[in-house]
Amino acid sequence: MSLTAEHGTATRANGKRPEIPPVPEAVNRIVASCPPNLDGLDKMEWYAEQVNALDPAVREEMRKVVDGFVARMPEYDASDLDFGAEACNGMIWYRLDGLKVPKPELGTYDSEVTNVLLLNLMFPRQQDRLFRKYALDYGSELDMGPDEPPRRFRTTVFFDNRQLALSQRMLAWKPRPLRSLGFHPLVERGLMFRYLRDGLTLITGVTGSGKSTTLDSIVNANNNDIEAQIIIIAQPLEFIHKSNKCVVRHREVGTDVESYVDGMVQALRQDPDIVVVGEMRDAESISTAMEMADTGHKVFSTLHTGSAPETIDRIVAEYPPSEQDRIRYRLADVLRCIVSQKLLPAVGGGRILAKEVMWMTPAARAAIKNGNIGEIYQMMWAGADQGQITLEQDLARLLQNGDITAETAVSYANNKRRLLQIIQ
């Protein structure tokens, strides 16, 4: 599929990407005919009406312009693409080795032109959602031609100072082997349904820290290991797993189900063994995920937190003080593992994974129930034989291996004092 649900192809000519096609004249006509009194949302709604009335062949030519930007992401080894609104200065920007870089050689585009190009990527139902929420998230796929596999993307179109902008992330074209993530064998076994059939595992980190990549590795490993059913609830859907030993079902929030909570509640009646929840956003979704884990399901989800102790504190803080003791006890009973991860700039280019792993032990369970979250860090520090590691220990390992610089290690550490104690 292209950036909408329709097909699009970015072909090669003599081994090189084709030139970015010119913006069709229909786009300029729409911009020029826009009533001068329209602005912001009103203008975008008017643009959408004009776009939706265009001939399908013209709309396909418009899509090819954006597909040309997208098709260069593998060539540049870019993780993200951005364009639209005044913030981009008319240029197409890519994230290269973690840094945003413009590519003026791809041309410059007026923000009114990019408004029309972006609205053209959407069906009317998606446009309506954008106008209601001022942002739209969706998954998409682009055929990259005969020499490369199709690529899938996570895309957000949003309002920026009354104009439209796009931010798009290219997803891995195939899951990484679980073993390549470097988990201790005890932890790796615990992530597999064959060996541990219930409980809640959380993959945490800031946006862009590789949480989805780790989840896809876990799903793929289980899909190739044991006969079971996996239900993935996400917004948007990212990597689409082909059922192998497992039946793998994909439910997109806003398309296949109304909300994460509805997806989890409905999943209880859909005979799952493993449930992957793209994100736990509030107390209701956290409670529902814990209920699923408590009723004998293996549940994986994510949070935007930077360490295992912070993750526990964040979950408890989502509830009123009168409920927090009860939540600590419940969390301690269902939690199996927390992986907190970061992607760091690597020596020689690219990025490398650093992670912190808390595996639930009787001592950790008691610490959570008693509210002694501060003890968790020391348990991880001393728990290497149980598969545990702090972020600082992993940073020291990467530094010793020559994978990162000392400056990078210190910059990304949660506990800089502890890191300096190790590396000095």
Long-range contacts (C-beta under 8 A, 24 or more apart in sequence): 1-140, 1-141, 1-142, 2-63, 2-67, 2-140, 2-141, 2-142, 2-143, 3-63, 3-66, 3-67, 3-70, 3-121, 3-140, 3-142, 3-153, 3-155, 4-63, 4-121, 4-122, 4-123, 4-140, 5-123, 6-60, 6-63, 7-143, 8-60, 8-63, 8-64, 8-67, 8-142, 8-143, 9-67, 9-143, 9-145, 10-67, 10-68, 10-70, 10-71, 10-142, 10-143, 10-144, 10-145, 11-145, 11-146, 12-145, 12-146, 12-147, 17-68, 17-71, 17-72, 17-75, 18-68, 19-68, 20-65, 20-68, 20-69, 20-106, 20-107, 21-61, 21-64, 21-65, 21-68, 22-65, 23-62, 23-65, 23-109, 23-113, 23-117, 24-58, 24-61, 24-62, 24-65, 26-54, 26-58, 26-62, 27-62, 27-113, 27-116, 27-117, 28-113, 30-116, 31-110, 31-112, 31-113, 31-116, 34-112, 39-162, 40-159, 40-162, 41-131, 41-134, 41-159, 41-162, 43-115, 43-162, 44-115, 44-119, 44-130, 44-131, 44-159, 44-164, 45-131, 47-115, 47-116, 47-119, 48-119, 48-122, 48-124, 48-127, 48-131, 50-116, 51-116, 51-119, 51-120, 52-124, 52-127, 54-120, 59-120, 62-116, 62-117, 62-120, 63-120, 63-121, 65-117, 66-117, 66-118, 66-120, 66-121, 67-142, 68-106, 69-106, 70-142, 70-151, 70-153, 70-168, 71-142, 71-144, 71-145, 72-103, 72-106, 73-151, 73-170, 74-144, 74-148, 74-151, 74-170, 76-103, 77-350, 78-170, 79-169, 79-170, 79-208, 80-167, 80-168, 80-169, 80-170, 80-208, 81-166, 81-167, 81-168, 81-169, 81-170, 82-165, 82-166, 82-167, 82-168, 83-109, 83-114, 83-165, 83-166, 84-111, 84-114, 84-115, 84-118, 84-160, 84-163, 84-164, 84-165, 84-166, 85-111, 85-114, 85-160, 85-161, 85-163, 85-164, 85-165, 86-111, 86-160, 86-161, 86-163, 87-160, 87-161, 87-165, 88-165, 97-345, 97-349, 97-350, 97-351, 98-343, 98-345, 98-351, 111-163, 112-163, 114-163, 114-164, 114-165, 114-166, 115-163, 115-164, 118-157, 118-164, 118-165, 118-166, 119-164, 121-157, 122-157, 129-254, 130-157, 134-158, 134-159, 135-159, 137-235, 137-236, 137-254, 138-236, 139-236, 139-237, 139-238, 139-252, 149-173, 149-174, 152-238, 152-239, 152-240, 154-212, 154-236, 154-238, 155-236, 169-208, 171-212, 171-238, 171-239, 172-213, 172-216, 172-239, 175-213, 175-216, 175-217, 175-219, 175-220, 175-239, 175-241, 176-213, 176-216, 176-217, 177-217, 177-221, 178-217, 178-218, 178-220, 178-221, 180-217, 181-214, 181-217, 181-353, 181-355, 182-353, 182-355, 183-357, 183-387, 184-357, 184-359, 184-384, 184-386, 184-387, 184-388, 184-389, 185-387, 186-359, 186-386, 186-387, 187-337, 187-357, 187-359, 187-387, 190-336, 190-337, 190-359, 190-387, 191-218, 191-221, 191-222, 191-337, 192-221, 192-222, 192-225, 192-226, 193-222, 193-225, 193-226, 193-228, 193-273, 193-274, 193-298, 194-222, 194-225, 194-226, 196-298, 196-336, 197-273, 197-296, 197-298, 198-293, 198-296, 198-297, 198-298, 198-334, 199-293, 199-298, 199-299, 199-334, 199-335, 199-336, 199-337, 199-360, 200-289, 200-290, 200-293, 200-299, 200-300, 200-301, 200-331, 200-334, 200-335, 200-336, 201-298, 201-299, 201-300, 201-301, 201-336, 201-337, 201-338, 201-339, 202-280, 202-300, 202-301, 202-302, 202-303, 202-311, 202-335, 202-337, 202-338, 202-339, 203-300, 203-301, 203-302, 203-339, 203-341, 204-302, 204-303, 204-304, 204-305, 204-306, 204-307, 204-308, 204-311, 204-338, 204-339, 204-340, 204-341, 205-302, 205-304, 205-305, 205-306, 205-340, 205-341, 205-342, 206-304, 206-306, 206-342, 207-304, 208-343, 209-341, 209-342, 209-343, 210-341, 210-343, 210-353, 211-302, 211-341, 212-238, 212-239, 212-302, 214-339, 214-341, 215-276, 215-300, 215-302, 216-241, 218-300, 219-248, 219-274, 219-276, 222-246, 222-274, 223-248, 228-273, 228-274, 229-270, 229-271, 229-272, 229-273, 229-274, 230-272, 230-273, 230-274, 230-275, 230-276, 231-263, 231-267, 231-270, 231-272, 231-274, 231-275, 231-276, 232-276, 232-278, 233-257, 233-260, 233-263, 233-264, 233-267, 233-275, 233-276, 233-277, 233-278, 234-276, 234-277, 234-278, 235-260, 235-278, 235-279, 246-273, 246-274, 253-278, 260-285, 260-288, 261-285, 261-288, 264-288, 264-289, 264-292, 267-292, 268-292, 268-295, 272-297, 273-297, 273-298, 274-298, 274-299, 274-300, 275-299, 275-300, 276-300, 276-301, 277-301, 277-302, 278-302, 279-303, 280-315, 282-318, 283-318, 283-319, 286-315, 286-318, 290-330, 290-331, 290-334, 293-334, 294-330, 294-333, 294-334, 305-340, 306-340, 306-342, 306-414, 307-340, 307-356, 307-377, 307-391, 307-414, 308-338, 308-340, 308-356, 308-357, 308-358, 308-376, 308-377, 308-380, 309-373, 309-374, 309-376, 309-377, 310-340, 311-338, 311-340, 312-338, 312-368, 312-373, 312-376, 313-373, 325-371, 328-368, 328-369, 328-371, 329-369, 331-368, 332-360, 332-365, 332-366, 332-368, 332-369, 333-365, 335-360, 335-368, 336-360, 340-391, 342-391, 342-412, 344-398, 344-404, 344-408, 344-412, 345-404, 345-408, 346-403, 346-404, 347-402, 347-403, 347-404, 347-405, 352-398, 352-403, 352-404, 354-391, 354-394, 354-395, 354-398, 354-404, 354-412, 355-389, 355-391, 355-394, 356-380, 356-389, 356-390, 356-391, 356-394, 356-414, 357-387, 357-388, 357-389, 358-388, 359-383, 359-386, 359-387, 359-388, 361-386, 377-415, 381-418, 390-415, 390-418, 391-415, 392-418, 392-419, 392-422, 393-422, 395-419, 396-422, 396-423, 399-423
